[in-house]
Amino acid sequence: MAVRAFPPWPLDGCLEPDKTALLAIDMQIDFCGKGGYVDSMGYDISMTRAPIEPLKVVFQALRQKGYHIIHTREGHKPSLADCPDNKRWRSRQIGAGIGDPGPCGRVLVRGEPGWNLIEELQPAEGEEVLDKPGKGSFVATDLHLILQKKRIKKLIFAGITTDVCLSTTMREANDLGYDCLLLSDCTAATDYGNYLATLKTTQAYGGAFGSVASAADLLRGIGFDCPEALERNLVEVNLGNGIKVRMPQPPSGLGMPKTVSDVIVAPKASVSKGAVAADPYAWPFDGCIQPAKTALLAMNFQPDFLAAEGGMPSAGYKIDSGVRVLETSAKVLRHMRDAGFRIVHARLGFARNLSDCPQRGKRFPAGAQGPLGQCLVRGEKGWEFLPEFTPLPDELVIEKCGHGAFHLTSLELGLQSLGVTHLVVMGVPTDVCVHTTLRQANDRGFECLLLSDCTGTTAQDTQLSALKQVKMQHGVFGAVATSEALLTAVSQLDTAQPS
C-alpha cells in the first residue's frame, strides 16, 4: 500500500499498520478551545479548529484498520519548574502568561481544564497520551522509546499548530530516521502564511522532512471509503520551486510574506546599552548581552551549501543571496571573536555509506557525486569549512548528521560546560538546519537571536516565513535582528558589562 503524496510516501512503498502511527499533536482546549491559551492571545480559533472534522474521520479509519494513534499535550508542572524563564516571559507579553489564571484555569499547566484534549478527539482505550513541556514531542519525553518498543518506523502527522509544535516534532522525527507524512487538512496554524510555508518546507530539498498528502489521499491508500466531504474542497496548489500539495482551497488574499517589511515590523530598541534592537523584543529578554554567557553558532558554512560548485547548488538547491550571507556572516564572526564571545561551528556531514543519514539520502541529496566529491560526505572537499569560517583551535566544533545541531551531538553539553545560556545563530539553510536548531535550543531553555542577513535559503518566501516564525507570539523561538544591530550592541559592551 502507498499514499498519493508529494513526494511519494512511504519511501519503501509499503504501509503496514503495526509499524505506522498517527501523531495527533496538541488537540487541546488551550490551543483550539474558547478561553484557552491561543484564544487568550487574540487569535482566531476557527483556524485551529478547522482540522477537527477531518481528524475525526481519520481517527475512525486508522482505528478500524489497526494503526497506532498517539496523542500529545503541551503543558507544564504546576510548579512551573519545567518552564524556561524566557518562555514564560514571552507569553506574559501577549496577555497569556503560562501559569497565570485564565478562563480555562492556569494557562498551559497540567491538570487544568485548558490542558485537556478536546471532547471531539478523545483517545480510545489503549492509545498512548504523551505529556511534553516543550514544542517538540521528543524533548524530555519517552516518545522515541515508545515508538522503538512498538517497532514503529513511519509517522503520520496531524494536529496544531502546523508551524510550531507539529513542525518541531516532525523535524525531530526526521533526524531520528522516521519516514514522515503530514496531512494538509488535518493541521492548522494561527497564521495562514506560516501554515503554507510549513507545507512547502516539509517538501524542500526533495523532502527534507517528509511528504504531504490530504486526509482523503491517506484513506484511499489504506483502503478506507473516503467520505465525499473530505474531497469536496481539495485542490492541488503549486507552492513554488516545483513543490505541489493537495490541500483545502486557500482563502483569497492570504499567503506567505513577500517582502522583509511584511516580517520585520519595528525592531524594539532598549534603554540598556549592550542590548540588541530586535523584533519582537530588545534582545536578550533579561538585559544586555554578555560574552561569557553568549555563543555565536555558525551553521553549515561549507562549500557544499555555499560554493557555486558545491553539492547542493549542483543538485539545484542554490542559496538565494548566498554572497551577501557570506560577507555579513564573516564580518560578524570577526567582530564577535574580537569581543571575546564564545564561538561554536556546526557542519553537516554523513558517513560515506550514508549509514547515519535519515532516509539514506533518498530524498535529501546527500551522497550524490558532484564537482567537490560526494555531497555532504565527511572528508570530501565540499564538506570542509569555507576558508573564512575555519575554526580557531579553541573554538567548539560540532559534527552533525541531522538537520538540527543538537541531534546526536555534544552541543548541549558543550554549551553548558562553557556556561552559555544565550545563542546568536547564523548559517544556512534558514528553513531547514537553522530553524530546526533554533527550535531545539528553545526547547532546552536557550535564549536565541537569529541574524536575518546572515542566513538564507533557496526561496524568498520560505526565507521570510522562517524569520516570521521565529518572532511570532512575541518570540516563540526567540528574536530576529540584523547584523548591524548586533554589532552596534557589541560595540557598547565596554560600558555595559556588569562588574
JORA-V179683 format. One record per residue. N is the residue number from 1. SS is DSSP state (H for helix, E for strand, - for the rest). PSI is psi in whole degrees, 0 to 359 (999 if undefined). OMEGA is omega in whole degrees, 0 to 359 (none if undefined). Layout:
# JORA-V179683
N;SS;PSI;OMEGA, N;SS;PSI;OMEGA
This chain:
# JORA-V179683
1;-;144;176, 2;-;160;183, 3;E;137;173, 4;-;110;185, 5;-;168;175, 6;E;117;342, 7;-;170;181, 8;-;142;184, 9;E;144;357, 10;-;169;184, 11;-;320;183, 12;-;2;178, 13;-;11;184, 14;-;113;181, 15;-;108;184, 16;-;124;183, 17;H;320;184, 18;H;347;180, 19;H;14;184, 20;E;136;179, 21;E;145;169, 22;E;128;171, 23;E;112;177, 24;E;105;190, 25;E;116;164, 26;-;44;175, 27;-;68;187, 28;E;160;176, 29;H;323;181, 30;H;337;182, 31;H;336;181, 32;H;18;180, 33;-;157;178, 34;-;128;179, 35;-;0;180, 36;-;186;183, 37;H;308;182, 38;H;318;178, 39;H;321;181, 40;H;335;177, 41;-;351;177, 42;-;10;180, 43;-;159;178, 44;-;106;184, 45;H;354;174, 46;H;333;178, 47;H;315;182, 48;H;346;176, 49;H;348;184, 50;-;326;181, 51;H;351;190, 52;H;308;184, 53;H;312;175, 54;H;322;181, 55;H;326;177, 56;H;319;179, 57;H;318;180, 58;H;316;176, 59;H;312;181, 60;H;315;183, 61;H;313;183, 62;H;322;177, 63;H;318;180, 64;H;326;183, 65;H;358;174, 66;-;19;178, 67;-;156;176, 68;E;145;171, 69;E;128;179, 70;E;131;182, 71;E;141;176, 72;E;154;175, 73;E;129;172, 74;E;133;179, 75;-;161;184, 76;E;160;176, 77;-;150;178, 78;-;331;179, 79;-;347;185, 80;-;21;179, 81;-;339;180, 82;-;17;179, 83;-;113;179, 84;-;146;182, 85;H;320;183, 86;H;327;178, 87;H;316;180, 88;H;320;180, 89;H;314;181, 90;H;316;182, 91;H;327;180, 92;H;334;180, 93;H;341;180, 94;-;19;170, 95;-;17;179, 96;-;62;185, 97;-;128;178, 98;-;129;182, 99;-;346;179, 100;-;154;178, 101;E;142;177, 102;E;181;180, 103;-;334;180, 104;-;34;181, 105;E;191;179, 106;E;132;188, 107;-;128;176, 108;-;41;177, 109;E;133;182, 110;-;136;179, 111;-;348;179, 112;-;157;182, 113;H;320;182, 114;H;339;181, 115;H;342;184, 116;-;152;171, 117;E;147;183, 118;-;154;185, 119;H;324;184, 120;H;339;186, 121;H;46;179, 122;-;145;177, 123;-;146;172, 124;-;163;180, 125;-;131;178, 126;-;349;179, 127;-;136;182, 128;E;141;173, 129;E;120;187, 130;E;125;177, 131;E;132;185, 132;E;145;179, 133;-;350;184, 134;-;191;179, 135;-;319;178, 136;-;148;183, 137;-;355;181, 138;-;347;181, 139;-;126;178, 140;-;33;176, 141;-;174;177, 142;-;25;183, 143;H;314;182, 144;H;320;178, 145;H;317;179, 146;H;314;181, 147;H;320;178, 148;H;317;180, 149;H;322;180, 150;-;358;181, 151;-;37;179, 152;-;130;182, 153;-;338;185, 154;E;137;183, 155;E;134;174, 156;E;130;186, 157;E;134;175, 158;E;166;177, 159;E;196;188, 160;E;155;349, 161;-;151;185, 162;H;313;190, 163;H;344;183, 164;H;271;188, 165;H;318;181, 166;H;310;181, 167;H;320;178, 168;H;315;180, 169;H;320;180, 170;H;322;177, 171;H;316;178, 172;H;315;182, 173;H;319;179, 174;H;315;179, 175;H;333;179, 176;-;358;175, 177;-;6;178, 178;-;145;177, 179;E;114;195, 180;E;142;175, 181;E;130;177, 182;E;129;179, 183;E;114;190, 184;E;327;182, 185;E;9;176, 186;E;23;178, 187;E;161;180, 188;E;163;179, 189;-;167;176, 190;-;345;178, 191;-;119;186, 192;H;325;178, 193;H;321;178, 194;H;325;175, 195;H;310;179, 196;H;317;181, 197;H;323;179, 198;H;319;176, 199;H;320;181, 200;H;313;182, 201;H;325;178, 202;H;322;183, 203;H;357;183, 204;H;156;178, 205;H;36;178, 206;H;13;181, 207;H;54;184, 208;-;324;181, 209;-;355;179, 210;-;212;185, 211;E;166;179, 212;E;135;177, 213;E;168;174, 214;-;165;176, 215;H;321;179, 216;H;320;178, 217;H;319;178, 218;H;313;183, 219;H;319;177, 220;H;321;182, 221;H;332;180, 222;-;5;176, 223;-;35;179, 224;-;136;179, 225;-;122;185, 226;-;123;177, 227;-;144;181, 228;H;328;182, 229;H;329;180, 230;H;336;182, 231;H;334;197, 232;-;319;188, 233;-;13;183, 234;E;139;174, 235;E;159;174, 236;E;121;185, 237;E;133;174, 238;E;114;182, 239;E;4;180, 240;E;160;181, 241;-;31;178, 242;-;12;183, 243;E;125;180, 244;E;157;178, 245;E;142;171, 246;E;123;188, 247;E;168;175, 248;E;148;180, 249;-;121;180, 250;-;142;175, 251;-;148;179, 252;-;142;176, 253;-;356;179, 254;-;140;180, 255;-;189;178, 256;-;155;180, 257;-;150;184, 258;-;336;181, 259;-;163;179, 260;H;326;181, 261;H;341;175, 262;H;345;187, 263;-;302;182, 264;-;103;188, 265;-;298;182, 266;-;99;179, 267;-;137;183, 268;E;118;177, 269;-;170;180, 270;-;148;175, 271;-;344;181, 272;-;132;172, 273;-;145;179, 274;-;6;173, 275;-;147;186, 276;E;131;173, 277;-;110;188, 278;E;171;178, 279;E;127;13, 280;-;4;180, 281;-;156;175, 282;-;129;189, 283;E;141;359, 284;-;171;184, 285;-;338;187, 286;-;21;175, 287;-;220;182, 288;-;161;180, 289;-;143;179, 290;-;120;183, 291;H;323;183, 292;H;338;183, 293;H;1;186, 294;E;133;177, 295;E;143;169, 296;E;122;179, 297;E;111;181, 298;E;118;190, 299;E;125;168, 300;-;38;174, 301;-;75;187, 302;E;149;177, 303;H;325;182, 304;H;339;176, 305;H;323;195, 306;H;356;175, 307;-;146;183, 308;-;326;182, 309;-;9;181, 310;-;165;184, 311;H;319;181, 312;H;310;175, 313;H;323;179, 314;H;333;178, 315;-;4;178, 316;-;12;183, 317;-;73;181, 318;-;134;178, 319;-;124;177, 320;-;134;180, 321;-;35;182, 322;H;324;180, 323;H;316;178, 324;H;318;179, 325;H;316;180, 326;H;316;183, 327;H;311;182, 328;H;323;181, 329;H;320;178, 330;H;322;178, 331;H;315;178, 332;H;316;180, 333;H;314;180, 334;H;312;184, 335;H;322;181, 336;H;329;171, 337;H;311;182, 338;H;328;182, 339;-;358;175, 340;-;18;177, 341;-;155;171, 342;E;141;179, 343;E;130;178, 344;E;133;178, 345;E;136;175, 346;E;136;176, 347;E;149;183, 348;E;133;178, 349;-;151;184, 350;E;162;173, 351;-;155;184, 352;-;327;179, 353;-;6;179, 354;-;24;181, 355;-;339;180, 356;-;18;181, 357;-;121;177, 358;H;132;181, 359;H;15;173, 360;H;33;175, 361;H;13;182, 362;-;337;176, 363;-;287;176, 364;-;129;193, 365;-;35;176, 366;-;144;177, 367;-;347;180, 368;-;141;180, 369;E;133;180, 370;E;184;182, 371;-;333;182, 372;-;23;181, 373;E;194;179, 374;E;132;184, 375;-;124;175, 376;-;36;175, 377;E;130;183, 378;-;135;179, 379;-;344;179, 380;-;160;182, 381;H;322;181, 382;H;341;181, 383;H;337;183, 384;-;163;174, 385;E;144;170, 386;-;145;188, 387;H;317;183, 388;H;354;179, 389;H;19;178, 390;-;127;181, 391;-;146;171, 392;-;161;186, 393;-;328;184, 394;-;9;181, 395;-;141;183, 396;E;131;178, 397;E;125;180, 398;E;119;176, 399;E;118;185, 400;E;152;179, 401;-;15;176, 402;-;175;178, 403;-;322;181, 404;-;141;183, 405;-;349;177, 406;-;347;185, 407;-;117;177, 408;-;34;177, 409;-;175;178, 410;-;19;185, 411;H;311;182, 412;H;315;179, 413;H;318;180, 414;H;317;179, 415;H;319;179, 416;H;319;181, 417;H;333;178, 418;H;353;182, 419;-;23;183, 420;-;130;177, 421;-;349;184, 422;E;140;181, 423;E;132;168, 424;E;123;191, 425;E;136;173, 426;E;158;180, 427;E;194;185, 428;E;163;339, 429;-;144;184, 430;H;312;188, 431;H;345;183, 432;H;274;186, 433;H;317;183, 434;H;312;182, 435;H;321;178, 436;H;318;180, 437;H;319;176, 438;H;317;180, 439;H;318;178, 440;H;317;180, 441;H;318;180, 442;H;316;180, 443;H;341;178, 444;-;6;173, 445;-;5;179, 446;-;144;176, 447;E;118;193, 448;E;144;173, 449;E;126;176, 450;E;130;179, 451;E;113;190, 452;E;330;181, 453;E;9;177, 454;E;25;179, 455;E;156;181, 456;E;166;177, 457;-;194;190, 458;-;346;183, 459;-;141;183, 460;H;322;184, 461;H;319;178, 462;H;330;174, 463;H;310;181, 464;H;321;178, 465;H;324;178, 466;H;318;176, 467;H;318;181, 468;H;322;182, 469;H;332;177, 470;H;316;191, 471;H;353;182, 472;H;161;181, 473;H;44;182, 474;H;43;173, 475;H;54;184, 476;-;330;176, 477;-;1;180, 478;-;209;181, 479;E;165;181, 480;E;136;178, 481;E;165;174, 482;-;162;177, 483;H;325;179, 484;H;317;179, 485;H;319;178, 486;H;311;184, 487;H;331;173, 488;H;316;178, 489;H;320;179, 490;H;322;182, 491;H;342;181, 492;-;0;192, 493;H;331;182, 494;H;324;180, 495;H;351;186, 496;H;339;188, 497;-;138;177, 498;-;152;181, 499;-;999;none
